[in-house]
Amino acid sequence: MNAPKKNPLPEASAWRVEFVRLIAFPDSPAVLRDQTWWKDLTGDEPEDCVRKKDRRDDRGGFQGAWLTLSVDFQRVIWEARPPAVVDESGNFPTFDGPIRDKLEWFAALLDPWLKTSCPPLLRLAFSAKLLQPAATAKDAYRVLAAHLPMVTLDPPPNDFLLQINRRKENSDIVDGLPINRLSTWSRMNVAIVNETGKTFTWPDRCYAALELDINTAPERTGILPRDSIPRLFKELALLGIDIAEHGDNVETAECGDSP
């Protein structure tokens, strides 16, 4: 008997970026450093600042995005997301344009910080959340099924969440450095708060969602080579783009795009 035919993979342009992040793990608490990283990168003071003993946050608009720099005792996180908020219909704001363009824009945006300001790092990660709107849950499962050839989603389940790590055993940039290629696939419902006293029901409209966490393996000890960090982050971003464009493909898990 022939195996059931899978749905064709949707165009990668159907994905939209909800947010994208650089996550850095310094060898010592960066929150204790006297730094002006936000201003150095953007040329301006942040629109909003939070200063606490164990945390610093700088936020503001930059290049059509809402940019956030968060620093605590363990991590430094740069995040970009659309400046809009969820509207009354439950539509999630996403960046316009192809995901490759937007994710590569983010990598290029952080390149000066990685080259000149970044503290010594133990680990580095690229993270992003991508969405495809779907009119119904069945449509969302069609999208997910096309990206997950090893998973059967017909008939559609009541709910779905799948996390996969296709490890790349050796970085193209830093020899001997394994990279975790973590992808989380789900159907995301849109919950709209009803007026008080009215019965709540889940609307049909929802999203196919893909969350990417491409990170250097935690068991690798030692400081990452400083001159390689900008190219390493681009490698992580390209590995994430590869998953979004080709789905969970075992055959390409060890290769991906070369920076």
TIKELUM-963541 format. One record per residue (C-alpha): z negated, y, x. Coordinates in Angstrom, 2 decimals, decimal comma. Each point is the difference from the previous one (the first is absolute). Layout:
<nodes>
<node zz="Z" yy="Y" xx="X"/>
...
</nodes>
This chain:
<nodes>
<node zz="0,00" yy="0,00" xx="0,00"/>
<node zz="0,91" yy="3,43" xx="1,34"/>
<node zz="-2,79" yy="2,48" xx="0,72"/>
<node zz="-0,25" yy="2,88" xx="-2,48"/>
<node zz="2,00" yy="3,03" xx="1,00"/>
<node zz="-2,10" yy="2,96" xx="1,09"/>
<node zz="0,57" yy="3,53" xx="-1,25"/>
<node zz="2,03" yy="2,20" xx="2,39"/>
<node zz="-2,12" yy="2,27" xx="2,17"/>
<node zz="-0,10" yy="3,53" xx="-1,45"/>
<node zz="1,26" yy="2,85" xx="2,13"/>
<node zz="-2,68" yy="1,22" xx="2,39"/>
<node zz="0,61" yy="3,49" xx="-1,39"/>
<node zz="-1,72" yy="-1,14" xx="-3,22"/>
<node zz="-3,36" yy="0,13" xx="1,81"/>
<node zz="-1,84" yy="3,32" xx="0,03"/>
<node zz="-2,81" yy="0,99" xx="2,38"/>
<node zz="-3,35" yy="0,80" xx="-1,64"/>
<node zz="-1,74" yy="0,59" xx="3,34"/>
<node zz="0,40" yy="-0,76" xx="3,68"/>
<node zz="-2,71" yy="-0,12" xx="2,69"/>
<node zz="-0,60" yy="-0,22" xx="3,71"/>
<node zz="-3,36" yy="-1,64" xx="0,74"/>
<node zz="-1,34" yy="0,20" xx="3,54"/>
<node zz="-3,12" yy="-1,71" xx="1,37"/>
<node zz="-1,32" yy="1,98" xx="3,00"/>
<node zz="-2,13" yy="-1,54" xx="2,73"/>
<node zz="-2,74" yy="2,55" xx="-0,74"/>
<node zz="-0,90" yy="1,99" xx="-3,17"/>
<node zz="2,68" yy="2,66" xx="-0,42"/>
<node zz="-2,14" yy="1,88" xx="-2,53"/>
<node zz="-2,13" yy="1,19" xx="2,92"/>
<node zz="2,98" yy="1,58" xx="1,76"/>
<node zz="0,61" yy="3,76" xx="-0,14"/>
<node zz="3,62" yy="-0,06" xx="-1,13"/>
<node zz="2,57" yy="2,10" xx="-1,87"/>
<node zz="2,45" yy="-2,79" xx="-0,76"/>
<node zz="1,07" yy="1,31" xx="-3,42"/>
<node zz="0,89" yy="3,45" xx="1,30"/>
<node zz="1,61" yy="-1,41" xx="3,12"/>
<node zz="2,33" yy="-2,14" xx="-2,14"/>
<node zz="0,79" yy="2,41" xx="-2,85"/>
<node zz="-0,42" yy="3,40" xx="1,64"/>
<node zz="-2,35" yy="1,17" xx="-2,78"/>
<node zz="-3,58" yy="-0,37" xx="-1,11"/>
<node zz="-0,58" yy="-2,66" xx="-2,71"/>
<node zz="-0,31" yy="1,14" xx="-3,60"/>
<node zz="-3,14" yy="-2,08" xx="-0,50"/>
<node zz="-2,64" yy="-1,14" xx="2,49"/>
<node zz="-2,99" yy="-2,31" xx="-0,25"/>
<node zz="-2,46" yy="-0,11" xx="2,87"/>
<node zz="-2,83" yy="-2,55" xx="0,03"/>
<node zz="-1,98" yy="-1,68" xx="2,73"/>
<node zz="1,87" yy="-3,27" xx="-0,42"/>
<node zz="3,35" yy="1,21" xx="-1,37"/>
<node zz="2,61" yy="2,73" xx="0,28"/>
<node zz="2,90" yy="0,58" xx="-2,39"/>
<node zz="2,84" yy="2,51" xx="0,25"/>
<node zz="2,52" yy="0,26" xx="-2,83"/>
<node zz="2,94" yy="2,15" xx="-0,98"/>
<node zz="3,67" yy="0,21" xx="-0,86"/>
<node zz="2,51" yy="-0,56" xx="2,80"/>
<node zz="3,75" yy="-0,68" xx="-0,07"/>
<node zz="-0,02" yy="-0,76" xx="-3,74"/>
<node zz="-2,91" yy="-2,45" xx="0,20"/>
<node zz="-3,78" yy="0,09" xx="-0,44"/>
<node zz="-1,23" yy="-0,84" xx="3,49"/>
<node zz="-3,53" yy="-1,22" xx="0,71"/>
<node zz="-1,79" yy="-0,60" xx="3,29"/>
<node zz="-3,23" yy="-2,03" xx="-0,36"/>
<node zz="-2,24" yy="-0,75" xx="2,97"/>
<node zz="-3,17" yy="-2,09" xx="-0,04"/>
<node zz="-1,95" yy="-2,08" xx="2,51"/>
<node zz="2,50" yy="-2,87" xx="-0,07"/>
<node zz="3,43" yy="1,34" xx="-0,91"/>
<node zz="2,45" yy="2,85" xx="0,03"/>
<node zz="2,30" yy="0,01" xx="-3,04"/>
<node zz="3,04" yy="2,18" xx="-0,58"/>
<node zz="1,35" yy="-0,31" xx="-3,54"/>
<node zz="2,97" yy="1,56" xx="-1,80"/>
<node zz="0,54" yy="-0,20" xx="-3,75"/>
<node zz="1,89" yy="2,08" xx="-2,57"/>
<node zz="-1,77" yy="3,23" xx="-0,98"/>
<node zz="0,23" yy="-0,83" xx="-3,73"/>
<node zz="-2,58" yy="-1,99" xx="-1,97"/>
<node zz="0,27" yy="-2,73" xx="-2,64"/>
<node zz="1,41" yy="1,62" xx="-3,14"/>
<node zz="-1,11" yy="-0,45" xx="-3,61"/>
<node zz="2,45" yy="-2,88" xx="-0,50"/>
<node zz="-1,49" yy="-1,92" xx="2,92"/>
<node zz="2,94" yy="0,51" xx="2,37"/>
<node zz="-1,10" yy="-0,32" xx="3,60"/>
<node zz="1,37" yy="2,72" xx="2,32"/>
<node zz="2,20" yy="-1,36" xx="2,77"/>
<node zz="2,18" yy="1,51" xx="2,70"/>
<node zz="3,66" yy="0,46" xx="-0,81"/>
<node zz="2,67" yy="-1,61" xx="2,11"/>
<node zz="0,46" yy="-3,30" xx="1,86"/>
<node zz="-3,18" yy="-1,61" xx="1,31"/>
<node zz="1,47" yy="-0,42" xx="3,48"/>
<node zz="0,58" yy="3,76" xx="0,27"/>
<node zz="-3,49" yy="0,86" xx="-1,20"/>
<node zz="-1,84" yy="-2,57" xx="2,12"/>
<node zz="2,00" yy="0,92" xx="3,10"/>
<node zz="-0,75" yy="3,68" xx="-0,75"/>
<node zz="-3,71" yy="-0,81" xx="0,03"/>
<node zz="0,25" yy="-1,85" xx="3,32"/>
<node zz="1,86" yy="2,95" xx="1,51"/>
<node zz="-2,54" yy="2,45" xx="-1,44"/>
<node zz="-2,89" yy="-1,72" xx="1,79"/>
<node zz="1,91" yy="-0,49" xx="3,25"/>
<node zz="-1,32" yy="3,22" xx="1,65"/>
<node zz="-3,60" yy="-0,90" xx="-0,87"/>
<node zz="0,43" yy="-3,52" xx="1,39"/>
<node zz="1,52" yy="1,36" xx="3,21"/>
<node zz="-2,37" yy="2,85" xx="0,79"/>
<node zz="-3,18" yy="-0,05" xx="-2,11"/>
<node zz="-0,78" yy="-3,57" xx="-0,96"/>
<node zz="-3,24" yy="-1,33" xx="1,56"/>
<node zz="-0,05" yy="-3,38" xx="1,79"/>
<node zz="0,60" yy="-2,70" xx="-2,62"/>
<node zz="-1,11" yy="-3,59" xx="-0,45"/>
<node zz="2,25" yy="-0,61" xx="-3,02"/>
<node zz="2,75" yy="1,69" xx="-1,99"/>
<node zz="1,30" yy="-0,57" xx="-3,53"/>
<node zz="2,78" yy="1,16" xx="-2,31"/>
<node zz="-0,73" yy="-0,12" xx="-3,74"/>
<node zz="2,00" yy="0,95" xx="-3,08"/>
<node zz="0,12" yy="-0,67" xx="-3,72"/>
<node zz="3,38" yy="-0,37" xx="-1,67"/>
<node zz="0,75" yy="-0,08" xx="-3,73"/>
<node zz="2,90" yy="-0,97" xx="-2,23"/>
<node zz="-0,34" yy="1,12" xx="-3,63"/>
<node zz="0,60" yy="-2,66" xx="-2,62"/>
<node zz="0,46" yy="0,41" xx="-3,74"/>
<node zz="-1,88" yy="-3,24" xx="-0,71"/>
<node zz="-2,14" yy="-2,55" xx="1,81"/>
<node zz="2,95" yy="-2,41" xx="-0,07"/>
<node zz="2,16" yy="2,54" xx="1,85"/>
<node zz="-2,74" yy="0,48" xx="2,61"/>
<node zz="-0,12" yy="-3,77" xx="0,59"/>
<node zz="3,78" yy="-0,09" xx="0,45"/>
<node zz="-0,39" yy="2,50" xx="2,85"/>
<node zz="-2,85" yy="-1,94" xx="1,58"/>
<node zz="1,79" yy="-3,36" xx="-0,36"/>
<node zz="3,06" yy="1,38" xx="1,79"/>
<node zz="-2,18" yy="1,05" xx="2,96"/>
<node zz="-2,04" yy="-3,22" xx="0,07"/>
<node zz="2,44" yy="-2,93" xx="0,27"/>
<node zz="-2,84" yy="-2,49" xx="0,59"/>
<node zz="-1,81" yy="0,92" xx="-3,24"/>
<node zz="0,85" yy="-1,04" xx="-3,57"/>
<node zz="-0,63" yy="2,75" xx="-2,54"/>
<node zz="1,87" yy="-1,50" xx="-2,94"/>
<node zz="-1,61" yy="-0,19" xx="-2,49"/>
<node zz="-1,81" yy="3,24" xx="0,89"/>
<node zz="-3,75" yy="-0,32" xx="0,59"/>
<node zz="-2,54" yy="2,15" xx="-1,79"/>
<node zz="-0,90" yy="1,68" xx="3,26"/>
<node zz="1,13" yy="-0,26" xx="3,63"/>
<node zz="-1,30" yy="0,89" xx="3,47"/>
<node zz="1,28" yy="-1,60" xx="3,21"/>
<node zz="-0,96" yy="0,90" xx="3,57"/>
<node zz="1,96" yy="-1,40" xx="2,94"/>
<node zz="-0,35" yy="0,43" xx="3,76"/>
<node zz="3,13" yy="-0,88" xx="1,98"/>
<node zz="-1,29" yy="0,60" xx="3,50"/>
<node zz="2,35" yy="1,17" xx="2,71"/>
<node zz="-1,40" yy="-1,78" xx="3,03"/>
<node zz="1,16" yy="2,53" xx="2,58"/>
<node zz="0,77" yy="3,71" xx="-0,27"/>
<node zz="3,34" yy="1,24" xx="1,32"/>
<node zz="-1,83" yy="2,96" xx="1,54"/>
<node zz="-3,32" yy="-1,34" xx="1,34"/>
<node zz="0,33" yy="-3,46" xx="1,53"/>
<node zz="-2,64" yy="-2,48" xx="-1,14"/>
<node zz="-0,96" yy="2,05" xx="-3,06"/>
<node zz="0,18" yy="-1,89" xx="-3,35"/>
<node zz="0,78" yy="2,01" xx="-3,14"/>
<node zz="-1,22" yy="-0,86" xx="-3,49"/>
<node zz="2,70" yy="0,54" xx="-2,63"/>
<node zz="-2,15" yy="0,13" xx="-3,12"/>
<node zz="1,70" yy="0,55" xx="-3,35"/>
<node zz="-1,69" yy="0,05" xx="-3,42"/>
<node zz="2,26" yy="-0,47" xx="-3,03"/>
<node zz="-1,18" yy="0,69" xx="-3,53"/>
<node zz="0,83" yy="1,12" xx="-3,48"/>
<node zz="-1,79" yy="3,28" xx="-0,57"/>
<node zz="-0,73" yy="1,05" xx="-3,58"/>
<node zz="-0,05" yy="3,61" xx="-1,08"/>
<node zz="-3,26" yy="0,68" xx="-1,83"/>
<node zz="-0,06" yy="3,12" xx="-2,14"/>
<node zz="-3,33" yy="1,14" xx="-1,39"/>
<node zz="0,15" yy="0,22" xx="-3,78"/>
<node zz="-1,84" yy="2,47" xx="-2,17"/>
<node zz="-3,62" yy="-0,82" xx="-0,75"/>
<node zz="-0,36" yy="-2,56" xx="-2,76"/>
<node zz="3,50" yy="-1,42" xx="0,30"/>
<node zz="0,59" yy="-3,61" xx="1,05"/>
<node zz="1,28" yy="-0,38" xx="3,56"/>
<node zz="3,11" yy="-2,10" xx="0,61"/>
<node zz="1,95" yy="-0,57" xx="3,20"/>
<node zz="3,40" yy="1,69" xx="-0,22"/>
<node zz="3,09" yy="-2,03" xx="0,85"/>
<node zz="1,05" yy="2,43" xx="2,72"/>
<node zz="-1,19" yy="-0,99" xx="3,46"/>
<node zz="1,06" yy="-0,24" xx="3,65"/>
<node zz="0,91" yy="-2,60" xx="2,55"/>
<node zz="-2,18" yy="0,95" xx="2,96"/>
<node zz="0,12" yy="-0,79" xx="3,71"/>
<node zz="-2,78" yy="1,05" xx="2,35"/>
<node zz="0,70" yy="-0,29" xx="3,72"/>
<node zz="-2,57" yy="-0,31" xx="2,77"/>
<node zz="1,73" yy="-0,52" xx="3,35"/>
<node zz="-2,67" yy="-0,03" xx="2,69"/>
<node zz="-0,73" yy="-1,07" xx="3,55"/>
<node zz="-2,12" yy="-3,17" xx="0,07"/>
<node zz="-3,78" yy="0,61" xx="0,19"/>
<node zz="-0,64" yy="-2,83" xx="2,46"/>
<node zz="2,03" yy="1,76" xx="2,66"/>
<node zz="-2,53" yy="1,90" xx="2,13"/>
<node zz="0,56" yy="2,93" xx="2,31"/>
<node zz="1,48" yy="3,47" xx="-0,33"/>
<node zz="3,59" yy="0,21" xx="-1,21"/>
<node zz="2,29" yy="1,45" xx="2,72"/>
<node zz="0,20" yy="3,70" xx="-0,80"/>
<node zz="3,64" yy="0,52" xx="0,90"/>
<node zz="1,00" yy="-2,82" xx="-2,35"/>
<node zz="-1,89" yy="1,14" xx="-3,11"/>
<node zz="2,73" yy="2,22" xx="-1,56"/>
<node zz="2,58" yy="-2,78" xx="0,33"/>
<node zz="-2,52" yy="-2,58" xx="-1,20"/>
<node zz="-0,62" yy="1,96" xx="-3,20"/>
<node zz="3,74" yy="0,20" xx="-0,63"/>
<node zz="0,18" yy="-3,77" xx="0,45"/>
<node zz="-2,75" yy="-0,48" xx="-2,60"/>
<node zz="1,80" yy="2,32" xx="-2,44"/>
<node zz="3,32" yy="-1,81" xx="0,47"/>
<node zz="-1,64" yy="-3,37" xx="-0,60"/>
<node zz="-1,35" yy="1,37" xx="-3,29"/>
<node zz="3,41" yy="1,35" xx="-0,98"/>
<node zz="1,50" yy="-3,42" xx="0,74"/>
<node zz="-2,35" yy="-1,65" xx="-2,52"/>
<node zz="0,85" yy="2,55" xx="-2,68"/>
<node zz="3,73" yy="-0,37" xx="0,57"/>
<node zz="0,19" yy="-3,79" xx="0,35"/>
<node zz="-3,08" yy="-1,31" xx="-1,80"/>
<node zz="-2,26" yy="-2,78" xx="1,26"/>
<node zz="2,60" yy="-1,76" xx="2,08"/>
<node zz="-1,40" yy="-2,68" xx="2,31"/>
<node zz="3,21" yy="-0,11" xx="2,04"/>
<node zz="-0,23" yy="3,68" xx="0,98"/>
<node zz="-3,78" yy="0,15" xx="0,37"/>
<node zz="0,14" yy="-0,36" xx="3,77"/>
<node zz="2,73" yy="2,53" xx="0,61"/>
<node zz="0,14" yy="3,14" xx="-2,13"/>
<node zz="1,65" yy="3,17" xx="1,30"/>
<node zz="-0,29" yy="1,00" xx="3,61"/>
<node zz="-1,16" yy="3,58" xx="0,61"/>
</nodes>
